[in-house]
């Protein structure tokens, strides 16, 4: 059974930074991509970033590229999301999820992800 546990969320002022962590367990993640999504109140869940476990290829929502950085630690089985220059519009619950690279879904499609964490709240104040 795959378990994903996010942490690192919190309240931060605009312009600040946070680093989210997603501790993964329950299987080997070779052959998977590990993604971050976010969902603001009243909005659909949206793709943030993903990284392939084996070779570390990274993908970002275009508007977040340059502010957010995804990385993974294979020893710790953990994926990170470094978020800089945070803005109020970044306020959301952030989720990590796994996606087999063999999925026919595109990386930005949440339906392609088969395991999800419980989420961590990020609130950016003005």
ABEGO torsion letter per residue (X at the ends): XBBBBBBGBEBBBBGBBBBBBBBBBGBBABGBBBBBBBBBBGBBBBBABBBBAAAGBBBBBAAABGABBBBBBAAAGBBBBBBBGBBAAABBBBBBBBBBAABABBAABAAABABBBAEBBBBBBX
